[in-house]
Amino acid sequence: MRAWRVVGVGEPADVLRLADVEVPEPGPGQVRIRVSAAGIGLPDLLMCRGAYAFAPAIPFTPGQEAAGVVTAAGSGVDVPLGAAVMAVTAFPSGHGAFAGECLAKADSVFPVPPGLDATAAAGFWIPHLTGWLGLVDRGRLADGEWLVVLGAAGGSGLAAVQLGKALGARVVAVVGDDRRAEQCRRLGAEAVLDHRTGALAPALHELTGGRGVDVIYDPVGGALAAGAAEALSRGGRLLAVGNASGSWAEIPADHLVRRNASLVGVYTGGYSRAEREAVHARLAELLSRGRLADTGTVPVPFAELPGALAQVAARTAPGKLVLTLP
């Protein structure tokens, strides 16, 4: 089968190669998936650069997110052959989604909810699982609260914007250009701020009548998050989801103390299968009621993966990029 292989350490255009490789065989507790589409994300870029904690030994096939059909199962697995699924792949073992077939732990495989095609499903699960666990479980977002989403035009941010709206929040999307601002408005953002035009905190205080914001969903980190945290209200929560800027948010403890505010970590890896199944059911329900939709996944032909990852690196991707396979 054809697969993209990381053969060195560097930028995707320099270290990714198309190769013919053997179809992998699932081990105990694993399934093999014929890949229809694969989500493209920051971890895939970091794997090329040798800067991701869970990257396997070189050479390997990256790709965390897959949607497709189950073609084989190892021992101890009850996922039926032919099932349409979305999954977090077994990329740490080198068998990621940027290939004709990939492997995944059965524990990480979920049915594709009605209403999503393969392309939408490939970019759905990780962003929306993270968004739900961040906003609901960790952030305790309540109806009517002010929610700020940093990096709102990325895959994680777009999911948080739409989920926040579905949960009844007043959503403020923080973006970097007009085209992305319009996309966030279509998904339910009540207001959009361009972080290039000035400090965020004064704009957020003005927007909320001086009250401040209740929850900040932060997949960006760095100075942007630290600046937004100046606008946290009493009891506000900053959700540390990621560090796309290259550094985590550093919030002085006295800033949190004066507001009775909290810095809250969000990590999906610590949740059980039963907990993730409950989230899957709630997301499927929102989809069935029309409260969630495809957040603007952008199909990318299989041959164009290095260029797509270059867009991720430059932060110019127009939404959630998804690699499509013939």
Contacts in CASP RR format, 6 or more apart in sequence:
PFRMAT RR
TARGET T0000
AUTHOR 0000-0000-0000
METHOD contacts of the structure
MODEL  1
MRAWRVVGVGEPADVLRLADVEVPEPGPGQVRIRVSAAGIGLPDLLMCRG
AYAFAPAIPFTPGQEAAGVVTAAGSGVDVPLGAAVMAVTAFPSGHGAFAG
ECLAKADSVFPVPPGLDATAAAGFWIPHLTGWLGLVDRGRLADGEWLVVL
GAAGGSGLAAVQLGKALGARVVAVVGDDRRAEQCRRLGAEAVLDHRTGAL
APALHELTGGRGVDVIYDPVGGALAAGAAEALSRGGRLLAVGNASGSWAE
IPADHLVRRNASLVGVYTGGYSRAEREAVHARLAELLSRGRLADTGTVPV
PFAELPGALAQVAARTAPGKLVLTLP
1 20 0 8 1.000
1 21 0 8 1.000
1 22 0 8 1.000
1 23 0 8 1.000
1 99 0 8 1.000
1 100 0 8 1.000
1 101 0 8 1.000
2 18 0 8 1.000
2 19 0 8 1.000
2 20 0 8 1.000
2 21 0 8 1.000
2 99 0 8 1.000
2 100 0 8 1.000
2 302 0 8 1.000
3 18 0 8 1.000
3 19 0 8 1.000
3 20 0 8 1.000
3 21 0 8 1.000
3 61 0 8 1.000
3 98 0 8 1.000
3 99 0 8 1.000
3 100 0 8 1.000
4 16 0 8 1.000
4 17 0 8 1.000
4 18 0 8 1.000
4 19 0 8 1.000
4 61 0 8 1.000
4 62 0 8 1.000
4 98 0 8 1.000
4 99 0 8 1.000
4 305 0 8 1.000
5 16 0 8 1.000
5 17 0 8 1.000
5 18 0 8 1.000
5 19 0 8 1.000
5 21 0 8 1.000
5 59 0 8 1.000
5 60 0 8 1.000
5 61 0 8 1.000
6 15 0 8 1.000
6 16 0 8 1.000
6 47 0 8 1.000
6 48 0 8 1.000
6 58 0 8 1.000
6 59 0 8 1.000
6 60 0 8 1.000
6 61 0 8 1.000
6 62 0 8 1.000
7 15 0 8 1.000
7 16 0 8 1.000
7 17 0 8 1.000
7 58 0 8 1.000
7 59 0 8 1.000
8 15 0 8 1.000
8 58 0 8 1.000
8 59 0 8 1.000
9 15 0 8 1.000
9 48 0 8 1.000
9 49 0 8 1.000
9 50 0 8 1.000
9 58 0 8 1.000
10 48 0 8 1.000
10 49 0 8 1.000
10 50 0 8 1.000
11 48 0 8 1.000
11 49 0 8 1.000
11 310 0 8 1.000
11 313 0 8 1.000
12 45 0 8 1.000
12 48 0 8 1.000
12 305 0 8 1.000
12 306 0 8 1.000
12 307 0 8 1.000
12 309 0 8 1.000
12 310 0 8 1.000
12 313 0 8 1.000
13 306 0 8 1.000
13 307 0 8 1.000
13 310 0 8 1.000
15 48 0 8 1.000
16 48 0 8 1.000
16 305 0 8 1.000
16 306 0 8 1.000
16 309 0 8 1.000
18 303 0 8 1.000
21 61 0 8 1.000
21 99 0 8 1.000
23 32 0 8 1.000
23 101 0 8 1.000
24 32 0 8 1.000
24 95 0 8 1.000
24 101 0 8 1.000
24 102 0 8 1.000
24 103 0 8 1.000
25 32 0 8 1.000
25 72 0 8 1.000
26 32 0 8 1.000
26 72 0 8 1.000
26 73 0 8 1.000
26 74 0 8 1.000
26 77 0 8 1.000
26 103 0 8 1.000
27 74 0 8 1.000
27 75 0 8 1.000
27 103 0 8 1.000
28 74 0 8 1.000
28 75 0 8 1.000
28 76 0 8 1.000
29 73 0 8 1.000
29 74 0 8 1.000
29 75 0 8 1.000
29 76 0 8 1.000
29 77 0 8 1.000
29 105 0 8 1.000
29 106 0 8 1.000
29 107 0 8 1.000
30 73 0 8 1.000
30 74 0 8 1.000
30 77 0 8 1.000
30 90 0 8 1.000
30 103 0 8 1.000
30 104 0 8 1.000
30 105 0 8 1.000
30 106 0 8 1.000
31 70 0 8 1.000
31 72 0 8 1.000
31 73 0 8 1.000
31 74 0 8 1.000
31 77 0 8 1.000
31 79 0 8 1.000
31 85 0 8 1.000
31 87 0 8 1.000
31 103 0 8 1.000
31 104 0 8 1.000
31 106 0 8 1.000
31 109 0 8 1.000
32 70 0 8 1.000
32 71 0 8 1.000
32 72 0 8 1.000
32 73 0 8 1.000
32 101 0 8 1.000
32 102 0 8 1.000
32 103 0 8 1.000
33 66 0 8 1.000
33 68 0 8 1.000
33 69 0 8 1.000
33 70 0 8 1.000
33 71 0 8 1.000
33 85 0 8 1.000
33 87 0 8 1.000
33 89 0 8 1.000
33 97 0 8 1.000
33 101 0 8 1.000
33 102 0 8 1.000
33 103 0 8 1.000
33 104 0 8 1.000
33 109 0 8 1.000
34 68 0 8 1.000
34 69 0 8 1.000
34 70 0 8 1.000
34 71 0 8 1.000
34 100 0 8 1.000
34 101 0 8 1.000
35 66 0 8 1.000
35 67 0 8 1.000
35 68 0 8 1.000
35 97 0 8 1.000
35 99 0 8 1.000
35 100 0 8 1.000
35 101 0 8 1.000
35 102 0 8 1.000
35 325 0 8 1.000
36 67 0 8 1.000
36 68 0 8 1.000
36 69 0 8 1.000
36 118 0 8 1.000
36 119 0 8 1.000
36 122 0 8 1.000
36 324 0 8 1.000
36 325 0 8 1.000
37 66 0 8 1.000
37 67 0 8 1.000
37 68 0 8 1.000
37 118 0 8 1.000
37 119 0 8 1.000
37 121 0 8 1.000
37 122 0 8 1.000
37 123 0 8 1.000
37 299 0 8 1.000
37 322 0 8 1.000
37 323 0 8 1.000
37 324 0 8 1.000
37 325 0 8 1.000
38 63 0 8 1.000
38 65 0 8 1.000
38 66 0 8 1.000
38 67 0 8 1.000
38 96 0 8 1.000
38 97 0 8 1.000
38 98 0 8 1.000
38 102 0 8 1.000
38 122 0 8 1.000
38 322 0 8 1.000
38 323 0 8 1.000
38 325 0 8 1.000
39 63 0 8 1.000
39 64 0 8 1.000
39 65 0 8 1.000
39 66 0 8 1.000
39 97 0 8 1.000
39 122 0 8 1.000
39 123 0 8 1.000
39 320 0 8 1.000
39 321 0 8 1.000
39 322 0 8 1.000
39 323 0 8 1.000
40 63 0 8 1.000
40 65 0 8 1.000
40 300 0 8 1.000
40 305 0 8 1.000
40 308 0 8 1.000
40 309 0 8 1.000
40 312 0 8 1.000
40 320 0 8 1.000
40 321 0 8 1.000
40 322 0 8 1.000
40 323 0 8 1.000
41 64 0 8 1.000
41 65 0 8 1.000
41 155 0 8 1.000
41 312 0 8 1.000
41 321 0 8 1.000
42 244 0 8 1.000
42 312 0 8 1.000
43 52 0 8 1.000
43 54 0 8 1.000
43 63 0 8 1.000
43 64 0 8 1.000
44 62 0 8 1.000
44 63 0 8 1.000
44 64 0 8 1.000
44 98 0 8 1.000
44 309 0 8 1.000
44 312 0 8 1.000
45 309 0 8 1.000
45 312 0 8 1.000
45 313 0 8 1.000
46 52 0 8 1.000
46 55 0 8 1.000
47 55 0 8 1.000
47 60 0 8 1.000
47 62 0 8 1.000
47 63 0 8 1.000
47 91 0 8 1.000
48 62 0 8 1.000
48 309 0 8 1.000
54 91 0 8 1.000
54 92 0 8 1.000
55 62 0 8 1.000
55 92 0 8 1.000
56 91 0 8 1.000
56 92 0 8 1.000
56 93 0 8 1.000
56 94 0 8 1.000
60 91 0 8 1.000
60 94 0 8 1.000
60 96 0 8 1.000
61 91 0 8 1.000
61 94 0 8 1.000
61 95 0 8 1.000
61 96 0 8 1.000
61 97 0 8 1.000
61 98 0 8 1.000
61 99 0 8 1.000
61 102 0 8 1.000
62 91 0 8 1.000
62 94 0 8 1.000
62 96 0 8 1.000
62 97 0 8 1.000
62 98 0 8 1.000
63 89 0 8 1.000
63 91 0 8 1.000
63 96 0 8 1.000
63 97 0 8 1.000
63 98 0 8 1.000
63 102 0 8 1.000
64 88 0 8 1.000
64 89 0 8 1.000
64 91 0 8 1.000
64 96 0 8 1.000
64 97 0 8 1.000
64 126 0 8 1.000
65 86 0 8 1.000
65 87 0 8 1.000
65 88 0 8 1.000
65 89 0 8 1.000
65 97 0 8 1.000
65 122 0 8 1.000
65 123 0 8 1.000
65 125 0 8 1.000
65 126 0 8 1.000
66 86 0 8 1.000
66 87 0 8 1.000
66 89 0 8 1.000
66 96 0 8 1.000
66 97 0 8 1.000
66 102 0 8 1.000
66 104 0 8 1.000
66 122 0 8 1.000
67 84 0 8 1.000
67 85 0 8 1.000
67 86 0 8 1.000
67 87 0 8 1.000
67 112 0 8 1.000
67 118 0 8 1.000
67 119 0 8 1.000
67 121 0 8 1.000
67 122 0 8 1.000
67 123 0 8 1.000
68 84 0 8 1.000
68 85 0 8 1.000
68 86 0 8 1.000
68 112 0 8 1.000
68 118 0 8 1.000
68 121 0 8 1.000
68 122 0 8 1.000
69 82 0 8 1.000
69 83 0 8 1.000
69 84 0 8 1.000
69 85 0 8 1.000
70 79 0 8 1.000
70 80 0 8 1.000
70 81 0 8 1.000
70 82 0 8 1.000
70 83 0 8 1.000
70 85 0 8 1.000
70 109 0 8 1.000
71 81 0 8 1.000
71 82 0 8 1.000
71 101 0 8 1.000
72 81 0 8 1.000
73 79 0 8 1.000
73 81 0 8 1.000
73 106 0 8 1.000
76 106 0 8 1.000
77 106 0 8 1.000
78 106 0 8 1.000
79 85 0 8 1.000
79 106 0 8 1.000
79 109 0 8 1.000
83 111 0 8 1.000
84 111 0 8 1.000
84 112 0 8 1.000
84 118 0 8 1.000
85 109 0 8 1.000
85 110 0 8 1.000
85 111 0 8 1.000
85 112 0 8 1.000
86 109 0 8 1.000
86 110 0 8 1.000
86 111 0 8 1.000
86 112 0 8 1.000
86 116 0 8 1.000
86 121 0 8 1.000
86 122 0 8 1.000
86 123 0 8 1.000
86 124 0 8 1.000
86 125 0 8 1.000
87 104 0 8 1.000
87 108 0 8 1.000
87 109 0 8 1.000
87 110 0 8 1.000
87 125 0 8 1.000
88 104 0 8 1.000
88 105 0 8 1.000
88 108 0 8 1.000
88 125 0 8 1.000
88 126 0 8 1.000
89 95 0 8 1.000
89 96 0 8 1.000
89 97 0 8 1.000
89 102 0 8 1.000
89 103 0 8 1.000
89 104 0 8 1.000
89 108 0 8 1.000
90 96 0 8 1.000
90 102 0 8 1.000
90 103 0 8 1.000
90 104 0 8 1.000
90 105 0 8 1.000
91 97 0 8 1.000
93 103 0 8 1.000
95 102 0 8 1.000
95 103 0 8 1.000
96 102 0 8 1.000
96 103 0 8 1.000
97 122 0 8 1.000
97 323 0 8 1.000
98 305 0 8 1.000
98 323 0 8 1.000
100 325 0 8 1.000
107 273 0 8 1.000
110 125 0 8 1.000
110 276 0 8 1.000
110 277 0 8 1.000
110 280 0 8 1.000
111 280 0 8 1.000
112 118 0 8 1.000
112 121 0 8 1.000
113 121 0 8 1.000
113 280 0 8 1.000
113 283 0 8 1.000
113 284 0 8 1.000
113 287 0 8 1.000
113 288 0 8 1.000
114 284 0 8 1.000
114 287 0 8 1.000
114 288 0 8 1.000
115 287 0 8 1.000
116 124 0 8 1.000
116 287 0 8 1.000
116 294 0 8 1.000
119 297 0 8 1.000
119 299 0 8 1.000
119 322 0 8 1.000
119 324 0 8 1.000
120 294 0 8 1.000
120 297 0 8 1.000
120 322 0 8 1.000
122 297 0 8 1.000
122 322 0 8 1.000
122 323 0 8 1.000
123 155 0 8 1.000
123 297 0 8 1.000
123 320 0 8 1.000
123 322 0 8 1.000
124 159 0 8 1.000
124 294 0 8 1.000
124 295 0 8 1.000
126 268 0 8 1.000
127 155 0 8 1.000
127 156 0 8 1.000
127 157 0 8 1.000
127 158 0 8 1.000
127 159 0 8 1.000
127 160 0 8 1.000
127 295 0 8 1.000
127 320 0 8 1.000
128 159 0 8 1.000
128 163 0 8 1.000
128 283 0 8 1.000
128 292 0 8 1.000
129 268 0 8 1.000
129 276 0 8 1.000
129 279 0 8 1.000
129 280 0 8 1.000
129 283 0 8 1.000
130 156 0 8 1.000
130 159 0 8 1.000
130 241 0 8 1.000
130 266 0 8 1.000
130 268 0 8 1.000
131 156 0 8 1.000
131 159 0 8 1.000
131 160 0 8 1.000
131 163 0 8 1.000
131 217 0 8 1.000
131 241 0 8 1.000
131 266 0 8 1.000
132 163 0 8 1.000
132 279 0 8 1.000
132 282 0 8 1.000
132 283 0 8 1.000
133 266 0 8 1.000
133 268 0 8 1.000
133 271 0 8 1.000
133 279 0 8 1.000
134 217 0 8 1.000
134 239 0 8 1.000
134 241 0 8 1.000
134 264 0 8 1.000
134 266 0 8 1.000
135 141 0 8 1.000
135 147 0 8 1.000
135 160 0 8 1.000
135 163 0 8 1.000
135 164 0 8 1.000
135 167 0 8 1.000
135 169 0 8 1.000
135 215 0 8 1.000
135 217 0 8 1.000
135 239 0 8 1.000
136 167 0 8 1.000
138 237 0 8 1.000
138 239 0 8 1.000
138 264 0 8 1.000
138 265 0 8 1.000
138 266 0 8 1.000
139 215 0 8 1.000
139 237 0 8 1.000
139 239 0 8 1.000
139 264 0 8 1.000
140 237 0 8 1.000
141 147 0 8 1.000
141 164 0 8 1.000
141 167 0 8 1.000
141 169 0 8 1.000
141 214 0 8 1.000
141 215 0 8 1.000
142 169 0 8 1.000
142 214 0 8 1.000
143 167 0 8 1.000
143 168 0 8 1.000
143 169 0 8 1.000
144 168 0 8 1.000
144 169 0 8 1.000
144 170 0 8 1.000
145 169 0 8 1.000
145 170 0 8 1.000
145 214 0 8 1.000
145 215 0 8 1.000
146 169 0 8 1.000
146 170 0 8 1.000
146 172 0 8 1.000
146 208 0 8 1.000
146 211 0 8 1.000
146 212 0 8 1.000
146 213 0 8 1.000
146 214 0 8 1.000
146 215 0 8 1.000
146 233 0 8 1.000
147 160 0 8 1.000
147 164 0 8 1.000
147 169 0 8 1.000
147 170 0 8 1.000
147 171 0 8 1.000
147 172 0 8 1.000
147 213 0 8 1.000
147 214 0 8 1.000
147 215 0 8 1.000
147 216 0 8 1.000
147 217 0 8 1.000
148 172 0 8 1.000
148 174 0 8 1.000
148 200 0 8 1.000
148 204 0 8 1.000
148 213 0 8 1.000
148 215 0 8 1.000
148 216 0 8 1.000
148 217 0 8 1.000
148 228 0 8 1.000
148 231 0 8 1.000
149 157 0 8 1.000
149 160 0 8 1.000
149 161 0 8 1.000
149 171 0 8 1.000
149 172 0 8 1.000
149 173 0 8 1.000
149 174 0 8 1.000
149 184 0 8 1.000
149 189 0 8 1.000
149 217 0 8 1.000
150 157 0 8 1.000
150 174 0 8 1.000
150 195 0 8 1.000
150 216 0 8 1.000
150 217 0 8 1.000
150 218 0 8 1.000
150 219 0 8 1.000
150 220 0 8 1.000
150 221 0 8 1.000
150 224 0 8 1.000
150 225 0 8 1.000
150 228 0 8 1.000
151 157 0 8 1.000
151 173 0 8 1.000
151 174 0 8 1.000
151 175 0 8 1.000
151 219 0 8 1.000
151 220 0 8 1.000
151 224 0 8 1.000
151 244 0 8 1.000
152 158 0 8 1.000
152 160 0 8 1.000
152 161 0 8 1.000
152 173 0 8 1.000
152 174 0 8 1.000
152 175 0 8 1.000
152 180 0 8 1.000
152 184 0 8 1.000
152 189 0 8 1.000
152 192 0 8 1.000
153 173 0 8 1.000
153 175 0 8 1.000
153 176 0 8 1.000
153 180 0 8 1.000
153 183 0 8 1.000
153 184 0 8 1.000
153 318 0 8 1.000
153 319 0 8 1.000
154 219 0 8 1.000
154 317 0 8 1.000
154 319 0 8 1.000
154 320 0 8 1.000
155 295 0 8 1.000
155 319 0 8 1.000
155 320 0 8 1.000
156 219 0 8 1.000
156 241 0 8 1.000
156 242 0 8 1.000
157 173 0 8 1.000
157 217 0 8 1.000
157 219 0 8 1.000
158 183 0 8 1.000
158 184 0 8 1.000
158 187 0 8 1.000
158 295 0 8 1.000
158 296 0 8 1.000
158 319 0 8 1.000
158 320 0 8 1.000
159 295 0 8 1.000
160 217 0 8 1.000
160 219 0 8 1.000
161 171 0 8 1.000
161 173 0 8 1.000
161 184 0 8 1.000
161 187 0 8 1.000
161 188 0 8 1.000
161 189 0 8 1.000
161 295 0 8 1.000
162 187 0 8 1.000
162 188 0 8 1.000
162 292 0 8 1.000
162 293 0 8 1.000
162 295 0 8 1.000
163 292 0 8 1.000
164 171 0 8 1.000
165 171 0 8 1.000
165 187 0 8 1.000
165 188 0 8 1.000
165 189 0 8 1.000
166 286 0 8 1.000
166 291 0 8 1.000
166 292 0 8 1.000
169 215 0 8 1.000
170 190 0 8 1.000
171 188 0 8 1.000
171 189 0 8 1.000
171 190 0 8 1.000
171 191 0 8 1.000
172 189 0 8 1.000
172 190 0 8 1.000
172 191 0 8 1.000
172 192 0 8 1.000
172 193 0 8 1.000
172 204 0 8 1.000
172 207 0 8 1.000
172 213 0 8 1.000
173 181 0 8 1.000
173 184 0 8 1.000
173 185 0 8 1.000
173 189 0 8 1.000
173 191 0 8 1.000
173 192 0 8 1.000
173 193 0 8 1.000
174 192 0 8 1.000
174 193 0 8 1.000
174 194 0 8 1.000
174 195 0 8 1.000
174 200 0 8 1.000
174 224 0 8 1.000
174 228 0 8 1.000
175 181 0 8 1.000
175 184 0 8 1.000
175 192 0 8 1.000
175 193 0 8 1.000
175 194 0 8 1.000
175 195 0 8 1.000
176 194 0 8 1.000
176 195 0 8 1.000
176 196 0 8 1.000
177 194 0 8 1.000
178 194 0 8 1.000
179 318 0 8 1.000
180 318 0 8 1.000
180 319 0 8 1.000
181 192 0 8 1.000
181 194 0 8 1.000
183 296 0 8 1.000
183 319 0 8 1.000
184 192 0 8 1.000
185 192 0 8 1.000
187 295 0 8 1.000
191 207 0 8 1.000
193 200 0 8 1.000
193 203 0 8 1.000
193 204 0 8 1.000
193 207 0 8 1.000
195 224 0 8 1.000
199 227 0 8 1.000
200 224 0 8 1.000
200 227 0 8 1.000
200 228 0 8 1.000
200 230 0 8 1.000
200 231 0 8 1.000
201 227 0 8 1.000
201 228 0 8 1.000
201 229 0 8 1.000
201 230 0 8 1.000
201 231 0 8 1.000
204 212 0 8 1.000
204 213 0 8 1.000
204 228 0 8 1.000
204 231 0 8 1.000
205 211 0 8 1.000
205 212 0 8 1.000
205 231 0 8 1.000
208 231 0 8 1.000
208 233 0 8 1.000
211 233 0 8 1.000
212 231 0 8 1.000
212 232 0 8 1.000
212 233 0 8 1.000
213 228 0 8 1.000
213 231 0 8 1.000
213 232 0 8 1.000
213 233 0 8 1.000
213 236 0 8 1.000
214 233 0 8 1.000
214 235 0 8 1.000
214 236 0 8 1.000
214 237 0 8 1.000
215 236 0 8 1.000
215 237 0 8 1.000
215 238 0 8 1.000
215 239 0 8 1.000
216 225 0 8 1.000
216 228 0 8 1.000
216 229 0 8 1.000
216 232 0 8 1.000
216 237 0 8 1.000
216 238 0 8 1.000
216 239 0 8 1.000
217 239 0 8 1.000
217 241 0 8 1.000
218 225 0 8 1.000
218 228 0 8 1.000
218 238 0 8 1.000
218 239 0 8 1.000
218 240 0 8 1.000
218 241 0 8 1.000
218 242 0 8 1.000
218 249 0 8 1.000
219 241 0 8 1.000
219 242 0 8 1.000
219 244 0 8 1.000
220 242 0 8 1.000
220 243 0 8 1.000
220 244 0 8 1.000
220 245 0 8 1.000
221 240 0 8 1.000
221 242 0 8 1.000
221 243 0 8 1.000
221 244 0 8 1.000
221 245 0 8 1.000
221 246 0 8 1.000
221 247 0 8 1.000
221 248 0 8 1.000
221 249 0 8 1.000
222 243 0 8 1.000
222 245 0 8 1.000
222 246 0 8 1.000
222 247 0 8 1.000
222 248 0 8 1.000
222 249 0 8 1.000
222 250 0 8 1.000
223 245 0 8 1.000
224 245 0 8 1.000
225 238 0 8 1.000
225 240 0 8 1.000
225 245 0 8 1.000
225 249 0 8 1.000
225 251 0 8 1.000
226 249 0 8 1.000
226 250 0 8 1.000
226 251 0 8 1.000
228 238 0 8 1.000
229 238 0 8 1.000
229 249 0 8 1.000
229 251 0 8 1.000
229 255 0 8 1.000
229 261 0 8 1.000
230 255 0 8 1.000
232 238 0 8 1.000
232 255 0 8 1.000
232 256 0 8 1.000
232 259 0 8 1.000
232 261 0 8 1.000
233 259 0 8 1.000
233 261 0 8 1.000
234 259 0 8 1.000
234 260 0 8 1.000
234 261 0 8 1.000
235 259 0 8 1.000
235 260 0 8 1.000
235 261 0 8 1.000
235 262 0 8 1.000
236 259 0 8 1.000
236 260 0 8 1.000
236 261 0 8 1.000
236 262 0 8 1.000
237 261 0 8 1.000
237 262 0 8 1.000
237 263 0 8 1.000
237 264 0 8 1.000
238 249 0 8 1.000
238 251 0 8 1.000
238 261 0 8 1.000
238 262 0 8 1.000
238 263 0 8 1.000
238 264 0 8 1.000
239 264 0 8 1.000
239 265 0 8 1.000
239 266 0 8 1.000
240 248 0 8 1.000
240 249 0 8 1.000
240 263 0 8 1.000
240 264 0 8 1.000
240 265 0 8 1.000
240 266 0 8 1.000
241 265 0 8 1.000
241 266 0 8 1.000
242 248 0 8 1.000
242 266 0 8 1.000
243 249 0 8 1.000
244 315 0 8 1.000
249 263 0 8 1.000
251 263 0 8 1.000
255 261 0 8 1.000
256 262 0 8 1.000
256 263 0 8 1.000
268 276 0 8 1.000
271 279 0 8 1.000
283 292 0 8 1.000
286 292 0 8 1.000
287 293 0 8 1.000
295 319 0 8 1.000
295 320 0 8 1.000
296 319 0 8 1.000
296 320 0 8 1.000
297 319 0 8 1.000
297 320 0 8 1.000
297 321 0 8 1.000
297 322 0 8 1.000
298 317 0 8 1.000
298 318 0 8 1.000
298 319 0 8 1.000
298 320 0 8 1.000
298 321 0 8 1.000
298 322 0 8 1.000
299 322 0 8 1.000
299 324 0 8 1.000
300 308 0 8 1.000
300 321 0 8 1.000
300 322 0 8 1.000
300 323 0 8 1.000
300 324 0 8 1.000
301 323 0 8 1.000
301 324 0 8 1.000
302 323 0 8 1.000
302 324 0 8 1.000
302 325 0 8 1.000
302 326 0 8 1.000
305 323 0 8 1.000
308 317 0 8 1.000
308 321 0 8 1.000
308 323 0 8 1.000
311 317 0 8 1.000
311 321 0 8 1.000
312 321 0 8 1.000
END
